[in-house]
Amino acid sequence: MQLATIIQQYLPLLRARYAKRLLPGHLNAIDAMLRCRTGAGGEMRLACRDCLEQQDYPLSCGHRSCPKCQNHETSRWLDRQQAKLLPVEYFLVTFTLPQELRSLAWRHQRQLYASNRPFQAVISRRCKIFILISYRDRFETRVGASS
């Protein structure tokens, strides 16, 4: 199943339910993915010089969120990121904003993510907890091994 098919099926419901919350960037991405590699997105005509046969090919949208256009670039990006990884265990730590802050954060995403302050506070607290747990686990392993 193509993503554009899913978007077409659920777009009216999405707009009805979240019209006030959809950002222009979201709508641009949706529009680009719906037009991608269709006649609505434009076409390129190629012609054979020998037999003069012509064929039309739909253009790609090139949007960074489009899986049709960006699959190759995404794979290359992932390869580059994996090459940067250190040979250690990685952990994903997530946190949830309190309900009272969510609507404010949604309306001011750019400022929130640019400031880093809320994240730094959580990171410093989480790192302290993680270090303590790591130390405790290593200490218990050593004590258990020596008995």
Secondary structure, DSSP 8 states (H G I E B T S, - for coil): --HHHHHHHHHHHHHHHHTTT--HHHHHHHHHHHHTTSGGG-EEEEE-TTT--EEEEE-----TT-HHHHHHHHHHHHHHHHHH--SS----------HHHHHHHHHTHHHHHHH-HHHHHHHHHHHHHHHHHHHHHHHHHHHHHH-
